[in-house]
Amino acid sequence: MAYNEKGGVCSSKLFENVPEIIRPPKAAELLGISVHTIYDWKYRGQMRNVPNDLFLKLNRSLYVKTEVLRRWVASSC
C-alpha cells in the first residue's frame, strides 16, 4: 500500500479485485482506517468534503461505492 505525503492511502492497486459496492468494514480494512471513520463520513460528509454519491443504502444496509471511493482516494494523492 502506498501513502501520500499527508499519510493517506494512495494506490490504484488497492482496489483491484474489489466488488462494485462494499460494506463499511471492508472499506475501512482497505484504507487502514476505523469503521467509525466510514460512518462519520456518511453522517458528517459535507463537513469532510466527502463525495455525495459515495454511499448507497440497500434494505437498510449501508454500502460504499468502490469506484467513487477509488476516484476520491486518487484525487487526494
Biopython code that builds the backbone (N, CA, C, O; Angstrom):
import numpy as np
from Bio.PDB.StructureBuilder import StructureBuilder

atoms = [
    (1, "MET", "N", (0.852, -1.180, 0.000)),
    (1, "MET", "CA", (0.000, 0.000, 0.000)),
    (1, "MET", "C", (0.894, 1.238, 0.000)),
    (1, "MET", "O", (1.893, 1.276, 0.718)),
    (2, "ALA", "N", (0.555, 2.226, -0.777)),
    (2, "ALA", "CA", (1.326, 3.464, -0.853)),
    (2, "ALA", "C", (0.586, 4.579, -0.128)),
    (2, "ALA", "O", (-0.644, 4.592, -0.083)),
    (3, "TYR", "N", (1.328, 5.497, 0.429)),
    (3, "TYR", "CA", (0.747, 6.615, 1.169)),
    (3, "TYR", "C", (1.207, 7.928, 0.555)),
    (3, "TYR", "O", (2.312, 8.027, 0.020)),
    (4, "ASN", "N", (0.332, 8.945, 0.641)),
    (4, "ASN", "CA", (0.732, 10.256, 0.144)),
    (4, "ASN", "C", (1.477, 11.006, 1.240)),
    (4, "ASN", "O", (1.677, 10.477, 2.333)),
    (5, "GLU", "N", (1.884, 12.227, 0.951)),
    (5, "GLU", "CA", (2.685, 12.995, 1.909)),
    (5, "GLU", "C", (1.933, 13.342, 3.190)),
    (5, "GLU", "O", (2.554, 13.681, 4.198)),
    (6, "LYS", "N", (0.615, 13.264, 3.165)),
    (6, "LYS", "CA", (-0.190, 13.548, 4.356)),
    (6, "LYS", "C", (-0.467, 12.288, 5.174)),
    (6, "LYS", "O", (-1.152, 12.347, 6.195)),
    (7, "GLY", "N", (0.065, 11.148, 4.728)),
    (7, "GLY", "CA", (-0.145, 9.898, 5.448)),
    (7, "GLY", "C", (-1.363, 9.131, 4.987)),
    (7, "GLY", "O", (-1.675, 8.085, 5.556)),
    (8, "GLY", "N", (-2.072, 9.622, 3.960)),
    (8, "GLY", "CA", (-3.267, 8.950, 3.460)),
    (8, "GLY", "C", (-2.928, 7.864, 2.458)),
    (8, "GLY", "O", (-1.822, 7.818, 1.921)),
    (9, "VAL", "N", (-3.877, 7.006, 2.218)),
    (9, "VAL", "CA", (-3.700, 5.910, 1.275)),
    (9, "VAL", "C", (-3.676, 6.458, -0.153)),
    (9, "VAL", "O", (-4.470, 7.333, -0.498)),
    (10, "CYS", "N", (-2.769, 5.944, -0.978)),
    (10, "CYS", "CA", (-2.640, 6.432, -2.350)),
    (10, "CYS", "C", (-2.132, 5.296, -3.242)),
    (10, "CYS", "O", (-0.929, 5.182, -3.475)),
    (11, "SER", "N", (-3.043, 4.458, -3.741)),
    (11, "SER", "CA", (-2.629, 3.369, -4.610)),
    (11, "SER", "C", (-3.797, 2.883, -5.446)),
    (11, "SER", "O", (-4.877, 2.620, -4.917)),
    (12, "SER", "N", (-3.585, 2.762, -6.753)),
    (12, "SER", "CA", (-4.644, 2.244, -7.614)),
    (12, "SER", "C", (-4.782, 0.733, -7.453)),
    (12, "SER", "O", (-5.859, 0.187, -7.691)),
    (13, "LYS", "N", (-3.714, 0.053, -7.056)),
    (13, "LYS", "CA", (-3.762, -1.396, -6.866)),
    (13, "LYS", "C", (-4.586, -1.771, -5.638)),
    (13, "LYS", "O", (-4.969, -2.929, -5.472)),
    (14, "LEU", "N", (-4.846, -0.825, -4.810)),
    (14, "LEU", "CA", (-5.630, -1.054, -3.602)),
    (14, "LEU", "C", (-7.023, -1.564, -3.917)),
    (14, "LEU", "O", (-7.603, -2.307, -3.126)),
    (15, "PHE", "N", (-7.569, -1.176, -5.063)),
    (15, "PHE", "CA", (-8.943, -1.507, -5.410)),
    (15, "PHE", "C", (-9.061, -2.614, -6.451)),
    (15, "PHE", "O", (-10.141, -2.815, -7.005)),
    (16, "GLU", "N", (-7.987, -3.332, -6.729)),
    (16, "GLU", "CA", (-8.051, -4.444, -7.666)),
    (16, "GLU", "C", (-8.846, -5.593, -7.050)),
    (16, "GLU", "O", (-8.700, -5.894, -5.865)),
    (17, "ASN", "N", (-9.685, -6.228, -7.859)),
    (17, "ASN", "CA", (-10.488, -7.378, -7.433)),
    (17, "ASN", "C", (-11.424, -7.070, -6.271)),
    (17, "ASN", "O", (-11.656, -7.922, -5.413)),
    (18, "VAL", "N", (-11.958, -5.860, -6.244)),
    (18, "VAL", "CA", (-12.903, -5.454, -5.211)),
    (18, "VAL", "C", (-14.266, -5.281, -5.879)),
    (18, "VAL", "O", (-14.348, -4.683, -6.952)),
    (19, "PRO", "N", (-15.344, -5.794, -5.262)),
    (19, "PRO", "CA", (-16.684, -5.642, -5.856)),
    (19, "PRO", "C", (-17.077, -4.178, -6.042)),
    (19, "PRO", "O", (-16.449, -3.284, -5.475)),
    (20, "GLU", "N", (-18.119, -3.936, -6.838)),
    (20, "GLU", "CA", (-18.578, -2.568, -7.116)),
    (20, "GLU", "C", (-19.059, -1.845, -5.867)),
    (20, "GLU", "O", (-18.866, -0.637, -5.733)),
    (21, "ILE", "N", (-19.683, -2.578, -4.957)),
    (21, "ILE", "CA", (-20.089, -1.985, -3.679)),
    (21, "ILE", "C", (-19.569, -2.873, -2.554)),
    (21, "ILE", "O", (-19.551, -4.099, -2.671)),
    (22, "ILE", "N", (-19.153, -2.245, -1.477)),
    (22, "ILE", "CA", (-18.612, -2.974, -0.332)),
    (22, "ILE", "C", (-19.211, -2.421, 0.956)),
    (22, "ILE", "O", (-19.671, -1.280, 0.998)),
    (23, "ARG", "N", (-19.201, -3.220, 1.979)),
    (23, "ARG", "CA", (-19.700, -2.801, 3.287)),
    (23, "ARG", "C", (-18.637, -1.933, 3.978)),
    (23, "ARG", "O", (-17.450, -2.058, 3.673)),
    (24, "PRO", "N", (-19.046, -1.067, 4.893)),
    (24, "PRO", "CA", (-18.094, -0.197, 5.585)),
    (24, "PRO", "C", (-16.906, -0.908, 6.252)),
    (24, "PRO", "O", (-15.793, -0.386, 6.193)),
    (25, "PRO", "N", (-17.095, -2.073, 6.882)),
    (25, "PRO", "CA", (-15.913, -2.735, 7.464)),
    (25, "PRO", "C", (-14.850, -3.092, 6.426)),
    (25, "PRO", "O", (-13.655, -2.985, 6.701)),
    (26, "LYS", "N", (-15.278, -3.516, 5.232)),
    (26, "LYS", "CA", (-14.322, -3.838, 4.167)),
    (26, "LYS", "C", (-13.624, -2.578, 3.662)),
    (26, "LYS", "O", (-12.420, -2.598, 3.407)),
    (27, "ALA", "N", (-14.372, -1.480, 3.516)),
    (27, "ALA", "CA", (-13.774, -0.212, 3.089)),
    (27, "ALA", "C", (-12.750, 0.263, 4.121)),
    (27, "ALA", "O", (-11.672, 0.737, 3.765)),
    (28, "ALA", "N", (-13.094, 0.134, 5.382)),
    (28, "ALA", "CA", (-12.170, 0.542, 6.449)),
    (28, "ALA", "C", (-10.903, -0.309, 6.416)),
    (28, "ALA", "O", (-9.798, 0.207, 6.588)),
    (29, "GLU", "N", (-11.064, -1.597, 6.197)),
    (29, "GLU", "CA", (-9.913, -2.501, 6.112)),
    (29, "GLU", "C", (-9.013, -2.129, 4.931)),
    (29, "GLU", "O", (-7.791, -2.088, 5.071)),
    (30, "LEU", "N", (-9.612, -1.859, 3.774)),
    (30, "LEU", "CA", (-8.837, -1.488, 2.585)),
    (30, "LEU", "C", (-8.023, -0.218, 2.810)),
    (30, "LEU", "O", (-6.872, -0.119, 2.385)),
    (31, "LEU", "N", (-8.637, 0.747, 3.483)),
    (31, "LEU", "CA", (-7.997, 2.047, 3.670)),
    (31, "LEU", "C", (-7.136, 2.129, 4.924)),
    (31, "LEU", "O", (-6.374, 3.081, 5.098)),
    (32, "GLY", "N", (-7.255, 1.142, 5.790)),
    (32, "GLY", "CA", (-6.472, 1.157, 7.034)),
    (32, "GLY", "C", (-6.988, 2.181, 8.028)),
    (32, "GLY", "O", (-6.207, 2.793, 8.757)),
    (33, "ILE", "N", (-8.300, 2.367, 8.060)),
    (33, "ILE", "CA", (-8.919, 3.313, 8.989)),
    (33, "ILE", "C", (-9.995, 2.582, 9.790)),
    (33, "ILE", "O", (-10.287, 1.418, 9.518)),
    (34, "SER", "N", (-10.575, 3.246, 10.758)),
    (34, "SER", "CA", (-11.610, 2.606, 11.564)),
    (34, "SER", "C", (-12.969, 2.645, 10.862)),
    (34, "SER", "O", (-13.227, 3.517, 10.032)),
    (35, "VAL", "N", (-13.822, 1.698, 11.202)),
    (35, "VAL", "CA", (-15.179, 1.666, 10.669)),
    (35, "VAL", "C", (-15.928, 2.918, 11.112)),
    (35, "VAL", "O", (-16.763, 3.443, 10.376)),
    (36, "HIS", "N", (-15.626, 3.389, 12.315)),
    (36, "HIS", "CA", (-16.249, 4.616, 12.825)),
    (36, "HIS", "C", (-15.997, 5.786, 11.869)),
    (36, "HIS", "O", (-16.880, 6.620, 11.668)),
    (37, "THR", "N", (-14.815, 5.852, 11.289)),
    (37, "THR", "CA", (-14.488, 6.928, 10.344)),
    (37, "THR", "C", (-15.377, 6.849, 9.103)),
    (37, "THR", "O", (-15.825, 7.880, 8.600)),
    (38, "ILE", "N", (-15.636, 5.642, 8.605)),
    (38, "ILE", "CA", (-16.506, 5.477, 7.441)),
    (38, "ILE", "C", (-17.905, 6.007, 7.748)),
    (38, "ILE", "O", (-18.484, 6.740, 6.947)),
    (39, "TYR", "N", (-18.444, 5.635, 8.908)),
    (39, "TYR", "CA", (-19.778, 6.112, 9.284)),
    (39, "TYR", "C", (-19.770, 7.618, 9.540)),
    (39, "TYR", "O", (-20.764, 8.298, 9.285)),
    (40, "ASP", "N", (-18.667, 8.134, 10.036)),
    (40, "ASP", "CA", (-18.521, 9.575, 10.229)),
    (40, "ASP", "C", (-18.594, 10.291, 8.890)),
    (40, "ASP", "O", (-19.213, 11.350, 8.784)),
    (41, "TRP", "N", (-17.967, 9.720, 7.864)),
    (41, "TRP", "CA", (-18.045, 10.299, 6.522)),
    (41, "TRP", "C", (-19.483, 10.340, 6.042)),
    (41, "TRP", "O", (-19.903, 11.312, 5.415)),
    (42, "LYS", "N", (-20.235, 9.299, 6.329)),
    (42, "LYS", "CA", (-21.622, 9.236, 5.867)),
    (42, "LYS", "C", (-22.463, 10.324, 6.513)),
    (42, "LYS", "O", (-23.215, 11.018, 5.829)),
    (43, "TYR", "N", (-22.343, 10.473, 7.809)),
    (43, "TYR", "CA", (-23.249, 11.354, 8.531)),
    (43, "TYR", "C", (-22.702, 12.767, 8.741)),
    (43, "TYR", "O", (-23.441, 13.653, 9.170)),
    (44, "ARG", "N", (-21.428, 12.989, 8.446)),
    (44, "ARG", "CA", (-20.845, 14.335, 8.521)),
    (44, "ARG", "C", (-20.063, 14.645, 7.258)),
    (44, "ARG", "O", (-19.084, 15.391, 7.291)),
    (45, "GLY", "N", (-20.492, 14.077, 6.158)),
    (45, "GLY", "CA", (-19.764, 14.171, 4.892)),
    (45, "GLY", "C", (-19.550, 15.565, 4.369)),
    (45, "GLY", "O", (-18.482, 15.864, 3.835)),
    (46, "GLN", "N", (-20.546, 16.438, 4.508)),
    (46, "GLN", "CA", (-20.406, 17.790, 3.976)),
    (46, "GLN", "C", (-19.291, 18.545, 4.692)),
    (46, "GLN", "O", (-18.617, 19.374, 4.080)),
    (47, "MET", "N", (-19.094, 18.275, 5.956)),
    (47, "MET", "CA", (-18.024, 18.937, 6.704)),
    (47, "MET", "C", (-16.658, 18.368, 6.332)),
    (47, "MET", "O", (-15.639, 19.025, 6.542)),
    (48, "ARG", "N", (-16.627, 17.163, 5.787)),
    (48, "ARG", "CA", (-15.375, 16.471, 5.485)),
    (48, "ARG", "C", (-15.058, 16.403, 3.981)),
    (48, "ARG", "O", (-14.110, 15.727, 3.583)),
    (49, "ASN", "N", (-15.842, 17.097, 3.149)),
    (49, "ASN", "CA", (-15.655, 17.092, 1.694)),
    (49, "ASN", "C", (-15.708, 15.688, 1.091)),
    (49, "ASN", "O", (-14.934, 15.354, 0.194)),
    (50, "VAL", "N", (-16.619, 14.887, 1.590)),
    (50, "VAL", "CA", (-16.834, 13.530, 1.092)),
    (50, "VAL", "C", (-17.772, 13.607, -0.108)),
    (50, "VAL", "O", (-18.751, 14.352, -0.066)),
    (51, "PRO", "N", (-17.497, 12.847, -1.194)),
    (51, "PRO", "CA", (-18.397, 12.865, -2.355)),
    (51, "PRO", "C", (-19.825, 12.467, -1.969)),
    (51, "PRO", "O", (-20.032, 11.526, -1.204)),
    (52, "ASN", "N", (-20.792, 13.187, -2.503)),
    (52, "ASN", "CA", (-22.199, 12.925, -2.182)),
    (52, "ASN", "C", (-22.656, 11.538, -2.607)),
    (52, "ASN", "O", (-23.539, 10.958, -1.975)),
    (53, "ASP", "N", (-22.072, 11.002, -3.660)),
    (53, "ASP", "CA", (-22.519, 9.716, -4.184)),
    (53, "ASP", "C", (-21.670, 8.531, -3.704)),
    (53, "ASP", "O", (-21.724, 7.460, -4.308)),
    (54, "LEU", "N", (-20.898, 8.701, -2.642)),
    (54, "LEU", "CA", (-20.033, 7.640, -2.135)),
    (54, "LEU", "C", (-20.822, 6.488, -1.524)),
    (54, "LEU", "O", (-20.399, 5.334, -1.605)),
    (55, "PHE", "N", (-21.951, 6.790, -0.919)),
    (55, "PHE", "CA", (-22.699, 5.776, -0.175)),
    (55, "PHE", "C", (-23.989, 5.376, -0.861)),
    (55, "PHE", "O", (-24.582, 6.147, -1.615)),
    (56, "LEU", "N", (-24.406, 4.157, -0.581)),
    (56, "LEU", "CA", (-25.634, 3.597, -1.120)),
    (56, "LEU", "C", (-26.314, 2.820, 0.002)),
    (56, "LEU", "O", (-25.671, 2.035, 0.698)),
    (57, "LYS", "N", (-27.614, 3.041, 0.174)),
    (57, "LYS", "CA", (-28.361, 2.277, 1.166)),
    (57, "LYS", "C", (-29.276, 1.300, 0.446)),
    (57, "LYS", "O", (-30.075, 1.692, -0.405)),
    (58, "LEU", "N", (-29.153, 0.031, 0.794)),
    (58, "LEU", "CA", (-29.995, -1.027, 0.251)),
    (58, "LEU", "C", (-30.560, -1.824, 1.416)),
    (58, "LEU", "O", (-29.814, -2.353, 2.240)),
    (59, "ASN", "N", (-31.874, -1.904, 1.476)),
    (59, "ASN", "CA", (-32.522, -2.677, 2.539)),
    (59, "ASN", "C", (-31.992, -2.326, 3.928)),
    (59, "ASN", "O", (-31.689, -3.207, 4.732)),
    (60, "ARG", "N", (-31.889, -1.055, 4.190)),
    (60, "ARG", "CA", (-31.441, -0.527, 5.491)),
    (60, "ARG", "C", (-29.973, -0.811, 5.793)),
    (60, "ARG", "O", (-29.531, -0.618, 6.925)),
    (61, "SER", "N", (-29.221, -1.259, 4.811)),
    (61, "SER", "CA", (-27.789, -1.517, 4.987)),
    (61, "SER", "C", (-26.987, -0.490, 4.196)),
    (61, "SER", "O", (-27.367, -0.104, 3.091)),
    (62, "LEU", "N", (-25.896, -0.063, 4.765)),
    (62, "LEU", "CA", (-25.036, 0.925, 4.127)),
    (62, "LEU", "C", (-23.932, 0.239, 3.328)),
    (62, "LEU", "O", (-23.312, -0.715, 3.799)),
    (63, "TYR", "N", (-23.694, 0.736, 2.114)),
    (63, "TYR", "CA", (-22.624, 0.245, 1.252)),
    (63, "TYR", "C", (-21.811, 1.427, 0.758)),
    (63, "TYR", "O", (-22.294, 2.558, 0.712)),
    (64, "VAL", "N", (-20.564, 1.144, 0.387)),
    (64, "VAL", "CA", (-19.663, 2.147, -0.171)),
    (64, "VAL", "C", (-19.439, 1.784, -1.629)),
    (64, "VAL", "O", (-19.123, 0.637, -1.942)),
    (65, "LYS", "N", (-19.600, 2.754, -2.526)),
    (65, "LYS", "CA", (-19.364, 2.532, -3.953)),
    (65, "LYS", "C", (-17.856, 2.570, -4.201)),
    (65, "LYS", "O", (-17.200, 3.590, -3.988)),
    (66, "THR", "N", (-17.332, 1.453, -4.648)),
    (66, "THR", "CA", (-15.889, 1.299, -4.805)),
    (66, "THR", "C", (-15.300, 2.280, -5.819)),
    (66, "THR", "O", (-14.239, 2.855, -5.574)),
    (67, "GLU", "N", (-15.969, 2.477, -6.945)),
    (67, "GLU", "CA", (-15.447, 3.370, -7.981)),
    (67, "GLU", "C", (-15.359, 4.814, -7.484)),
    (67, "GLU", "O", (-14.382, 5.509, -7.761)),
    (68, "VAL", "N", (-16.372, 5.260, -6.757)),
    (68, "VAL", "CA", (-16.367, 6.621, -6.214)),
    (68, "VAL", "C", (-15.258, 6.755, -5.171)),
    (68, "VAL", "O", (-14.556, 7.765, -5.130)),
    (69, "LEU", "N", (-15.106, 5.738, -4.338)),
    (69, "LEU", "CA", (-14.044, 5.751, -3.327)),
    (69, "LEU", "C", (-12.671, 5.791, -3.996)),
    (69, "LEU", "O", (-11.787, 6.532, -3.564)),
    (70, "ARG", "N", (-12.495, 4.996, -5.048)),
    (70, "ARG", "CA", (-11.210, 4.977, -5.768)),
    (70, "ARG", "C", (-10.869, 6.342, -6.351)),
    (70, "ARG", "O", (-9.742, 6.821, -6.225)),
    (71, "ARG", "N", (-11.866, 6.965, -6.995)),
    (71, "ARG", "CA", (-11.632, 8.309, -7.567)),
    (71, "ARG", "C", (-11.308, 9.321, -6.487)),
    (71, "ARG", "O", (-10.431, 10.166, -6.665)),
    (72, "TRP", "N", (-12.018, 9.238, -5.360)),
    (72, "TRP", "CA", (-11.785, 10.185, -4.269)),
    (72, "TRP", "C", (-10.384, 10.015, -3.684)),
    (72, "TRP", "O", (-9.696, 11.000, -3.416)),
    (73, "VAL", "N", (-9.964, 8.769, -3.488)),
    (73, "VAL", "CA", (-8.614, 8.489, -2.974)),
    (73, "VAL", "C", (-7.575, 8.980, -3.971)),
    (73, "VAL", "O", (-6.581, 9.590, -3.577)),
    (74, "ALA", "N", (-7.793, 8.721, -5.263)),
    (74, "ALA", "CA", (-6.841, 9.146, -6.289)),
    (74, "ALA", "C", (-6.740, 10.663, -6.364)),
    (74, "ALA", "O", (-5.654, 11.197, -6.592)),
    (75, "SER", "N", (-7.854, 11.366, -6.177)),
    (75, "SER", "CA", (-7.820, 12.825, -6.233)),
    (75, "SER", "C", (-7.129, 13.429, -5.023)),
    (75, "SER", "O", (-6.721, 14.589, -5.063)),
    (76, "SER", "N", (-6.991, 12.665, -3.952)),
    (76, "SER", "CA", (-6.342, 13.152, -2.738)),
    (76, "SER", "C", (-4.826, 12.978, -2.803)),
    (76, "SER", "O", (-4.107, 13.497, -1.950)),
    (77, "CYS", "N", (-4.334, 12.250, -3.813)),
    (77, "CYS", "CA", (-2.900, 11.964, -3.904)),
    (77, "CYS", "C", (-2.143, 13.063, -4.603)),
    (77, "CYS", "O", (-0.926, 12.971, -4.758)),
]
sb = StructureBuilder()
sb.init_structure("model")
sb.init_model(0)
sb.init_chain("A")
sb.init_seg("    ")
for serial, (resi, resn, name, xyz) in enumerate(atoms, 1):
    if name == "N":
        sb.init_residue(resn, " ", resi, " ")
    sb.init_atom(name, np.array(xyz, "f"), 0.0, 1.0, " ", f" {name:<3s}", serial, name[0])
structure = sb.get_structure()
